[in-house]
């Protein structure tokens, strides 16, 4: 595989030993290359500008700029930046602000190596990656916020197919899984997904889930 075909990854974590271990683990994958490292937010911003990674693996708790602040800064620099949370913190007051800031996925540091690799590949292809516990956390958050009548069918002027895709994206399905469920090609799903994001005015994962709930595409009363 040519270097140009590899997923360029930047590691942001204040523990140098952990970064070294992650780099060694990721570099054995033929389609992934670690191109930069940073131990804190300002260093991450400078490194991001220089190495132009495809995916940023971001810790939440760091000295100086937090992972949330750093994520916001990187999203301002490059709105389509793909950020994956890798943290030991899994409380909603940590994870939800990261997702709202623009992160596309979350993996716990306790997870196995292959899960991190799968998550990197997913967010690189524009697909969110969340552990089931985090999906339940997001649903519970919006269940607690939900009040009033949310049956605004025409607000976003989505087609029936876009509504189907929105529901499945919010439920955490990949493009390949959506294609199988709807009996479409993956390329067609990607087109519907891009058009859906355009009509919603966002591709932020937390926003997408919120809108799916608002349009009653996800059953708030169902057990997570």
N, C-alpha and C positions, 0 to 999 in steps of 0.2 A: 504494500500500500504506500503510495506517495505521501510525503509529509503534508502536502496541500489537502489531502483527503482526511487527515486526522482531525479529531475534535480537540481544539485548543482550550486547555483548562487553566484557570488561575486559582490558586489556593489562598484563602484569607483566614488566618487563624493565628492567635498570639502565641501558640505553643510550637516552637520550632521542631521538636521531636515528632509531634503529631504530623506536621506538614511533611517531614522527611518520610514518615511511614506511609502517608497517603500517596506521595509522589512515587515511591517504590512500588506500591500496589497498583497504581493506575498506569504507570509506564509499561507494565507487562502486557497491556491490552493493545493490540496492533492498531486500533482505530482511535486511540486517545494519547495525547501528549500534554504534559504539564509544561506550560510556557512561562509561568510567572508565579511568584509567591509574595505574600505580604503579611506582616504581623500586626498591623493596625490600619485604621481607616484612611488616614492621609497617604500612607505608603501604598495602600490598595488603589487609590485614585490615580496616583502617579504611575504605578505598575500597569494598571488597566490601559491608560493612555498609550504607554509604550508597547505593550505586548499584544493588545487587541485580541483578547481571548473570546472564544465562542461561548463558554460557560464559566461562570464564577461560582466557586464553592465557598460559601460564606458562613462563618461562625456568628452567633448572636452576641454573646458577651465578650467584649474586648475592651482593653484600656483605651481611654480617649474616646474616639468616635465609636459608637456601638455598631453592631451589624445592621440595625434598622437605619441609623443615620447614614452609614456607608452605602447601603442599598439605595436609599433615596438619592444620594449624590451621584451614584453610577447611573441610575435611571434618568437623571437629568442630563448627564453627559451623552447617554445613548439609550433612548427610550425602548429600543427592542433588545436591550441587554438581557441575557438569560442567567438568572441567579438562582442557585440551589442552596437552601439552608442545610447545613450539617452541624448539628448542635446536640449537646446533652440536655438542653432545656426544652421541655415539651409542654409547658404550661401555656394556656391560651393567651395570657398577657405577654408572652414572648413571641409565639408563633403567629398569631393573627396580625399584629402590627407589621411583621415581616412580609406576610402575604399581601397586606394592604399597601405596603410600600412598593410592591411589584415583583417579589420573588415568585418563581414558578413552581417551586416544590420544596419538600422537606424530607430529610432523612435523619434519623437519630444516629448519634455516634456509636451507639451499641449495636447497630445493624451490621449484617454481614457484608463483606466486601462487594459481592455480586449485586446486592441491592443498590449500593452507591453507583456502580457502573451502569446498571439499568436506568437509574434516575438521571444520570448525566446524558445518556443517549436519548432519553425521552424529552428532556427539556431542550436539548440541542435541536430536536425536530419540532419544537414548538408545542409539545404535549406536556401538560402539568403532571407532576408526580407527587402524590401524597400517600403517606401511610394511612391505613384505615382509621386509626385513632384520631389522626388530624382531620380527616374528612368528617368524622362524627363531631369533632370539636367545632368545625365551621358550621355545620348544619345546626348544632345546638345553639351556637351564637346567634344565628339568624332566626331560629325558632324563638329565642328569648326576646328578640327585637321586634318580631313580626306583630303588627297590630293593624286593624282596619281592613278594608277591602283591597286586595292586591290583584284583582282580575282585570289588569290593564292590557287586554289582548292586543290592541292596536297601537300601543305607545311606541313600540320599536319597529312596527310594520314588518315583522318577520314572516317569511313564508312558512308553510307547514313543515317543509323539510328542514329549514333552519331551526325551527322550534324543536324538532326531533333531535337535531345535532346538539343544540344548546342543552337539552335535558341530559344527553349522554355524556357530553363534556363535563357538565356540572357533577355528574355521578362518578367522574374519574376515569372514564373509558378512553383508551388510546384511539388514534385514527384507524388503526388496523381493526380493532374490536368494533368500532362504530361501523366500519365498512361491512363487516360480517353480519352485524345485527340488522343493518338496513339494506343488505344485499346490494351494495354499491362498490365501486372501485375506491381504493384509498385515495387516488388522485381527485375523484369527485368529492369525497368527504372533505379533503383539504380545501377545495374550492368553496364548498358550502360553509365551511368553518371560517374562512377568511371573509366571506361576504357577511356572515353573521356578526363577526367582530366589528366590521365596519358599521353595521346598522346599530349595534349596541353602543358604539363609540368607545369600546374598551376591550382589551384582551386580558386585563388583570383578573387573575383566577378568583380572588375573593369577590370582585364585582360580578363576574360571570355567575358564580353560585348565588349571590344575592338576587340577581335578576331572574334566574331560574326559579327561585323561591317566590319572588314577587309575581311571576307569571303563572304560579301554581303548577309548575312542571315537576316540582319535587314535593312529595307528601310530607308535610311537617309533622303529621301525627304518626307517621310510621316509626317503628322502633329502629334505631341506628344499628 
